[in-house]
Amino acid sequence: MKIAIVGTTTWGMTLGMMLAARGIQSVLWARTEEEAAQLSQERQNRRLLPGLVFPPELSATASVEAALRDAYMVILAVPSQTMRENVRRVRRGLSEASVILSAVKGIEVKTTRRMSEVLEDELEPALHSRICVLSGPNLSGEILRRLPSATVVASRAVAIAEEAQRILMSPIFRVYTSADVVGVELGGSLKNIVALGAGMADGLGYGDNGKAALMTRGLAEIARLGIAAGANPLTFAGLAGIGDLVATCSSRLSRNHYVGEELGKGRSLPEVMAAMKNVAEGIPTTVAARQMAAKMGVEMPITEEMYRVLFEGEDPRQAVAKLMSRQARRELTDIEL
């Protein structure tokens, strides 16, 4: 079996190393000949994952044709805002027998399309039934240390989700299946907005009570938008919902938590982003989720305040004060079963 991985992101390389460690031939498609040559020669990515040597079964190439040739599964692990561009570059090499897996947690800002929808926009209809999505509490740093993790693969085609489960499952990476593509994707994407807020709470020193409240009310927002988009409410009680939310809001390994924490300490967003090696998906997702909520008539006060902090210069303390002074109401409004 051969697995092709589109994207030399931290997550893309993590998945490649995890698969290769089990003896599965895995190929990273790099953006340039220079990057591919460096990865091949050094057998590691010194910028993103220094000191972690690639297993023998993991290789890199700048050739789309070479990466995709005879690939049984194609994993897309790229920044969400470049997903459409990357799909266009690889679609000619996809086979109707391939399993196509999106490992991207984000929403396209220009269209508010989920990643599986972007795939469907750009691929032939015959390939739509081969699409699945991956999401869950999967911090790369812990997986690379071989600490136990669990995740969810969702597809409208049960057999495809089960096939992806078979390929990805390992003693340290437990994989569950789901038919709720909408819920799994939105859970994995929207929790990054809440993680930005949780980081801010930590940066401001607002304690665990406040952070727990933010996380819980953030989950309510995620569920409201998800239900409006057609998701199964129970998905948000699972790994792609509360599981991913807890990990991303609590861990120092979370990029989105880091960005929020630094903003809470008084640094500016451009300053924080300039110092980062990876993309914090919560930043563009805040824009996309706000647009989705407006289209669907869904109230998302945390997302709204995060947008104002990120893009309108609102002080994080003012954002918290506004959330705390909102009109009193019942809990779980609009999301009760």
C-alpha positions in Angstrom: 0.0 0.0 0.0 1.1 3.5 -0.8 -0.1 6.7 0.9 0.4 10.2 -0.6 0.3 13.2 1.6 -0.3 16.6 0.1 1.4 19.1 2.4 4.6 19.2 4.4 2.8 20.8 7.4 3.5 19.6 10.9 0.2 17.6 10.8 1.0 16.2 7.3 4.4 15.0 8.4 3.0 13.6 11.6 0.5 11.5 9.7 3.3 10.4 7.3 5.7 9.4 10.1 2.9 7.6 12.0 2.0 5.5 8.9 5.6 4.9 7.8 6.5 3.7 11.3 4.0 0.9 10.7 5.7 0.0 7.5 3.3 1.7 5.1 5.0 3.4 2.2 4.2 7.1 2.5 5.2 10.0 0.2 5.1 13.7 1.1 4.4 16.1 -1.8 6.6 19.1 -1.2 6.0 22.6 -2.7 9.4 23.0 -4.3 12.3 20.9 -5.6 14.5 22.5 -2.9 12.2 21.5 -0.1 11.9 18.0 -1.4 15.7 17.6 -1.8 16.3 19.0 1.7 13.7 16.6 3.3 15.2 13.7 1.4 18.8 14.5 2.3 18.3 15.4 5.9 15.5 12.9 6.6 13.8 15.4 8.9 12.2 18.8 8.8 14.6 20.9 10.9 12.3 23.9 10.9 9.1 22.3 12.1 10.1 19.0 13.7 13.8 19.2 14.5 15.4 16.0 15.6 12.6 13.7 14.5 14.1 11.4 11.9 11.8 10.1 9.1 11.2 6.3 9.1 12.7 4.6 6.0 9.2 4.2 4.5 8.6 8.0 4.4 10.0 9.9 1.4 9.4 13.3 -0.2 9.1 14.5 -3.8 8.2 17.7 -5.6 6.5 15.8 -8.4 2.7 15.5 -8.1 2.7 12.6 -10.6 5.3 10.7 -8.6 3.6 11.4 -5.3 0.1 10.2 -6.5 1.2 7.4 -8.7 -0.4 4.1 -7.4 -1.5 5.9 -4.1 -4.3 4.0 -2.5 -5.0 6.9 -0.1 -4.4 10.6 -0.6 -4.3 12.7 2.5 -4.6 16.5 2.2 -3.0 18.3 5.1 -2.6 21.9 4.0 -3.7 25.3 5.4 -7.5 25.6 4.9 -7.2 28.8 2.8 -4.9 27.0 0.3 -7.0 23.8 0.1 -8.8 24.7 -3.2 -5.5 25.6 -4.9 -3.9 22.4 -3.8 -6.8 20.2 -4.9 -6.6 21.8 -8.3 -3.0 20.9 -8.6 -3.4 17.2 -7.6 -6.9 16.3 -9.0 -5.5 14.9 -12.3 -3.6 12.4 -10.4 -6.5 11.1 -8.4 -7.9 7.7 -9.1 -11.5 6.6 -8.7 -10.1 3.8 -6.6 -8.4 6.2 -4.2 -9.5 7.1 -0.7 -9.4 10.9 -0.4 -8.9 12.1 3.2 -9.1 15.7 4.3 -7.1 16.3 7.5 -7.7 20.0 7.4 -9.5 21.8 10.2 -10.8 25.0 8.7 -13.5 26.8 6.6 -12.7 28.6 3.4 -13.2 32.4 4.0 -14.2 33.4 0.5 -17.0 30.9 0.2 -17.6 29.6 3.8 -17.3 26.1 2.4 -16.1 23.2 4.5 -13.1 21.3 3.2 -15.1 18.4 2.0 -17.3 20.8 0.1 -14.2 22.4 -1.5 -13.1 18.9 -2.5 -16.6 18.2 -4.1 -16.4 21.6 -5.9 -13.1 20.7 -7.5 -13.3 17.0 -8.1 -15.3 14.9 -10.6 -18.6 13.6 -9.2 -17.3 10.0 -9.5 -14.8 10.9 -6.7 -17.3 12.4 -4.3 -18.1 9.1 -2.7 -14.4 8.5 -2.0 -14.1 11.6 0.3 -13.7 11.4 4.0 -12.6 13.8 6.8 -10.4 13.4 9.9 -10.8 15.3 13.1 -10.3 14.9 16.8 -8.0 15.8 19.8 -4.8 15.1 17.8 -2.0 17.3 18.9 1.0 16.4 16.7 3.6 16.7 19.5 1.9 14.0 21.6 1.4 11.7 18.6 5.0 12.0 17.7 5.9 11.0 21.3 3.7 7.9 20.8 1.2 8.9 23.4 -2.3 7.4 23.0 -4.7 9.4 21.0 -8.1 8.9 19.4 -9.8 10.5 16.4 -12.9 10.3 14.1 -13.1 9.6 10.4 -16.4 10.7 8.8 -17.8 10.0 5.3 -21.2 9.7 3.8 -20.0 6.4 2.4 -19.7 4.0 5.4 -17.3 1.7 3.5 -14.9 4.6 2.9 -14.8 5.7 6.5 -14.2 2.1 7.5 -11.4 1.8 5.0 -9.7 4.9 6.3 -10.2 3.6 9.8 -8.4 0.4 8.9 -5.5 2.2 7.4 -5.0 4.8 10.2 -5.7 2.6 13.2 -2.7 1.7 15.4 -1.9 0.8 19.0 -1.4 4.5 19.8 -4.0 6.0 17.4 -7.6 4.8 17.9 -9.9 5.6 15.0 -13.7 5.8 15.2 -16.1 6.3 12.3 -19.0 8.6 11.7 -21.5 9.4 9.0 -21.7 13.0 10.1 -19.3 14.8 7.9 -20.8 18.2 8.6 -20.6 17.8 12.4 -17.1 16.4 12.4 -15.7 19.2 10.1 -17.4 22.0 12.0 -16.4 20.7 15.4 -12.8 20.5 14.3 -12.8 23.9 12.8 -14.9 26.0 15.2 -13.1 24.8 18.3 -10.1 26.8 17.2 -12.1 30.0 17.7 -12.8 29.0 21.3 -9.2 28.0 21.8 -8.1 31.5 20.9 -10.5 32.7 23.6 -9.3 30.2 26.1 -5.7 31.3 25.5 -6.7 34.9 26.1 -8.3 33.9 29.4 -5.0 32.3 30.4 -3.0 35.3 29.2 -5.3 37.6 31.3 -5.0 35.3 34.3 -8.8 34.8 34.5 -8.6 31.4 36.1 -10.1 28.0 35.4 -13.7 28.9 36.2 -13.7 31.5 33.5 -12.0 29.3 31.0 -14.4 26.4 31.7 -17.3 28.8 31.2 -15.9 30.0 27.9 -15.2 26.5 26.7 -18.8 25.3 27.6 -20.5 28.3 26.0 -18.2 28.0 23.0 -19.4 24.4 22.6 -22.9 25.7 22.6 -22.1 28.1 19.8 -20.4 25.3 17.8 -23.5 23.1 18.3 -25.9 25.9 17.3 -24.1 26.6 14.0 -23.6 22.9 13.4 -27.2 22.0 13.9 -28.2 24.9 11.6 -25.8 23.5 8.9 -27.3 20.0 9.2 -25.0 18.3 11.8 -26.1 15.6 14.3 -26.0 17.3 17.7 -24.5 14.2 19.3 -21.4 14.6 17.2 -20.4 17.6 19.4 -20.5 15.4 22.5 -17.8 13.2 20.9 -14.1 13.3 19.9 -14.6 15.9 17.1 -16.6 18.1 19.5 -15.8 18.3 23.2 -12.8 16.0 22.8 -11.0 18.3 20.4 -12.2 21.4 22.3 -10.7 20.2 25.6 -7.4 19.4 24.0 -7.0 22.6 22.0 -8.2 24.9 24.8 -6.0 23.3 27.4 -2.7 22.3 25.8 0.4 24.5 25.5 1.0 22.6 22.3 -2.1 24.3 20.7 -1.2 27.0 18.2 -4.5 28.7 18.7 -4.2 28.7 22.5 -0.8 30.2 22.1 -2.0 33.0 19.9 -4.8 33.8 22.3 -2.5 33.7 25.3 -0.1 36.1 23.7 -2.9 38.5 22.8 -4.1 38.3 26.4 -0.6 39.4 27.5 -0.9 42.5 25.3 1.0 41.6 22.1 -0.5 42.5 18.8 -1.8 39.9 16.3 0.7 40.8 13.6 3.5 40.5 16.1 2.3 37.1 17.3 1.8 35.7 13.8 5.2 36.9 12.6 6.9 34.8 15.2 5.0 31.6 14.4 6.2 28.7 12.1 2.7 27.3 11.6 -0.8 28.6 10.7 -3.3 29.2 13.6 -6.5 28.1 11.8 -8.7 29.8 14.3 -7.8 33.3 12.8 -9.4 32.8 9.3 -12.0 30.4 10.8 -13.3 33.3 13.0 -14.0 35.3 9.8 -15.6 32.4 8.0 -17.7 31.3 11.0 -19.0 34.9 11.5 -20.1 35.0 7.9 -21.8 31.6 8.2 -23.6 32.6 11.3 -24.9 35.8 9.7 -26.2 33.8 6.7 -27.9 31.3 8.8 -29.2 33.7 11.5 -27.3 31.9 14.3 -26.2 33.9 17.3 -22.4 33.4 18.1 -21.4 36.0 20.7 -18.0 34.5 21.5 -17.1 34.4 17.8 -18.3 37.9 17.4 -16.1 39.2 20.2 -13.1 37.2 19.0 -13.5 38.8 15.6 -13.5 42.3 17.2 -10.3 41.5 19.2 -8.5 40.0 16.2 -9.5 42.4 13.5 -10.9 45.6 15.1 -8.5 46.1 17.9 -10.9 45.5 20.8 -9.2 45.0 24.1 -9.6 41.3 25.3 -10.7 42.6 28.7 -13.5 44.6 27.1 -14.6 41.5 25.1 -14.9 39.5 28.3 -16.8 42.2 30.0 -19.3 42.4 27.2 -19.8 38.6 27.2 -20.3 38.6 31.0 -22.9 41.4 30.8 -25.1 39.8 28.2 -28.8 39.4 28.9 -29.7 36.5 31.2 -31.1 33.4 29.5 -31.7 29.7 29.7 -28.8 27.4 29.1 -28.7 25.3 25.8 -31.0 27.6 23.9 -31.7 26.3 20.4 -29.6 23.1 20.9 -31.9 20.9 23.1 -32.7 17.5 21.6 
